[in-house]
Amino acid sequence: MSFRDGKRFVLCVALCVALAFPAKECLAAGVYLLNGVYYWHSSGGQPPVKLSPERARESIERVNDPAHLVFTGLGPDGNQSLTVDRDVRDRLFAVLGRAKRLHEPGVEVPIYGYVSSRPGDHTVLTARLDDMPGAPWRIYELDVFADPRMIPEAKGLQPCAGVNAAVATKSGLRLGLTKDEVKAILGWPHAEDENTLSYGTYETLFLTLEEARARGYDAEAARRAAGRGREIRFNFAQGRVVSFYVLHSVNIE
């Protein structure tokens, strides 16, 4: 099951917690802090495994590095960036130009997509947005693909000189990495098979009043627990990353 809709990610995990994991298949692969206990879930129908606080915190810290949210190398001159969970649609359009909304079957959130117009470059970047309080249409996920044929919405992509094969996160995540290079940045994978690596974290926490207000919530909302989830996933072909995405969502229910 995909967790690329941030609200569904938080809701599904919350339900599994409330039900003491009977629907364990709804959990994304990742490390979770639930009721003061750390768990690792690798998906594939396996039950969650308790982790030592030391191993869990080290993994969570690496996956939650803020540098993973900053995508650099964008814009016509390659000197612009977009940041997941901070930038909104107006910023997306300012960096890459206006684009028509893509329509992915079964997905209600707005998606905008761009394909490089540079000769010989076929890189694609798509952005998923959520209408959060205080920050309408905030970017909660960015995806990068080596080729538009990898996505069904290819015909709706906006040609753009501001997207190119050099796009990377500030932490060094990019197309063309090997599995070992990804692991050197993010640590041990939370799920792995021949052609994928997946990392995820989920925590319940309380935002400070300032953090809550920055997200458009009131003081009462700040007294309620928030769910913070992150997912980073890579697809490989011939041993190299051919697509990846970074998702980050914070919700007060």
N, C-alpha and C positions, 0 to 999 in steps of 0.2 A: 504494500500500500504506500502511495506517495504522501509525503508530508510537505509538499511544496506550497500548500495553502497554509500560511502561518497560524491562522485561527484554528484550523482543523488539527494542526500539530499539537497545540496547547490543549485543546478540548479532549482529544483522544487520549493523551497521556493522563490528563486529570481523571478521566473516566476509569482508566486502568488502575490508577492509584486508589480511587474510591472503592473499586471492586477487588482490590488486593491481587491484581494481575490475572484474573481469569481469562481476559481477552488479550493475552500477551502478544498475539499476532498484530495488534494494532500499534504496538510500540515501534518507533523507528530505531534503527541501530544506534546505540550511543551509551553515554554514561549519565546516570540520573541521580540526583539527590532528592530522595523522597522520605519525608518524615524523619530526617536526620540520618538516614542510612543511604550509602552509595551502592548503586547497582550498575551492572553492565549488561546490556541486552544486545545480542549479535544478530537478531532476527532469525529467519529460517525456522521458526517454530520452536526454538529453544527457550527454556524459561530464563528469566533474568538471574544473574549471578551476583552475589554480594562482593564488593571490592573493598580492599583496605582503604582507609581515608587517604593515605599517602599516595597510592597509585592513582586513585580517582582524582584527587586534587591536581596532581601533576598533569593528567590528561586533560582535565577540564580547563586548566590554565592555558595549555598549549592550543587547544581548539578555540577557546574564547579570546585569544589574542585579538585586540582591536584592529591590528594591522591587516587581518584577513578581510575586513569589511571595506577597505579602501582600494578601489580599482583605479589603477594609474595607466598612463600611456594613451589617454583618450583625447579627442578633439583633433582638429585638422593639423595642429602642430605637435600633437602628442604630449602636451603639457597640462592637460586637464584631468580631473579625477571625479569619480562618483563614489559616494559612501553609503553602504547599506545601513538602514535604520536611522539615517540622518537626512539624506537628500530626498527631495520631493519631485513631483512630476515637472514643475517649472524648471528645476535645476537640470533634470534629464534632458529636457528640450533645449535648454540653453547650451548644453555641452554637445549634444548630438543632433539637434534639430527636431522639428515636429515629426511625428509618425502616427499612422493610423493604429488604432487598437487592434491587436490580434485576437482571434477567438479560438481558444482551445476547447475541444469538447469536454464538458463536465467541469470546467473551471470558470468561476464567476468573477474572479478578481481581474482588474485590468492588466494586460500584458502588452508591452511595446517592444518591437524588435528592429534591429538594424543589421545590415550586411555591408561589409567593406566595399567601397567603390574604387579602391586602389587596384591598379593592374596586377593581376596574379594573386591577389589576396582575397580569400573567401570567408574570412572570420565573421562570425555572427555574435552579437550581444543582445540578450533580451532582458527586460526588467519587469518584475512583478510588483504591483503596488497595492497598498491597503489603505482604506479610508479611516485612518486613526484619528481620535479626538486631538485637536490642537495642531495636527500636521496632516491636512488632507492629502491623500495619495502619496504617502511616504513609501519609498522603495524598501521592500523587505527581502528581495532576492534579486541577484544578478547571475545570469548564466552566460557562459562563453562556449562557442562551438567552433570547430575548425572548418566546418563546411555546412552551408545551408541545407544540403540534402539530408542532414541528420534530424531535421525537425519538419513536421507536417505543415507548419504555417509558413513555409519558405516564400510562397508567392506574395505574402503580405508584408515582407520585410522592407524597410526603408533603406535604400542605398545611401551610404554615409562614408565620407572620407575620414571621419573621426573615430572609426573602428578599424583596428588592424591587428595583426598577429602578435604584436608586442604588448598587448594589454595584459596586465598582471596585477595581482594584489600587492599591496605594500609589503606583505610578508614573503612574496616570491612565488605564490601560486600562479600557474600559467599553463598554457598549452605546451605540449612537448616534453613535460617532465616524465621521468621514469617513476615506478613505484617506490624505489629506494629514495629518490629525491623528495617525493611527497612525504614519505615517512620521516625523513630527516627534519622536515618542517613541523609536522603535526604529531609525530610519535606513532605508537602502535595503533593500527586501524581498528575501529569498532566493528567493522564488517568488511570482509574481503573475499573476492573470488577471482577467477582468472582475469576478468576484464573490468573490475570495479574495486574502488576503495571508498568506504563511507565512514564519516565521523559525525557524532551528534552529542549534544549536551542538553539537559533539561534541569532547571532548578526552579524552586519556588522561593521567592524573596520578597522583601518589602522595600519599595522605592522610597527614597527620601522625599520630603515635601517638594523640594526643588525639582527633582527628577520627575515626579508625578505631574507637576504643573507644566513642565517643559513638554510633556506629552499630551497636555490638554485635559488632564484629570483634576478634580477638585481635592480639597483636603480630606474629605471623607473617603474618597477612593484610595488615597495614599495609605489609609489604615488597613486596606485589604491586601491580601497576598497577591503578588504578580507572578505569572509564569514566564520564564525566559528560556527560549529554545533556540538552538543553533544547529544547523545541519550543513555539512560540506561533503560533496560527493564528486567522485572522478570516474570517468569512463575512459578505457584504454583501448587502443588498437595497435598491434605490432609493438607492444611494450611502452607506448607513449600516450600521454593524456591527449584525448581528442575532444573532450568536453568536460566542463566542471561547473558547479554552481555553489554559491554561498547564500544561505538563508539565515536570517536572524529576526526573531519576533519577540516582542514583549507585550503582554496583555494583562490587564487587570480585569478579572471576571466579576 
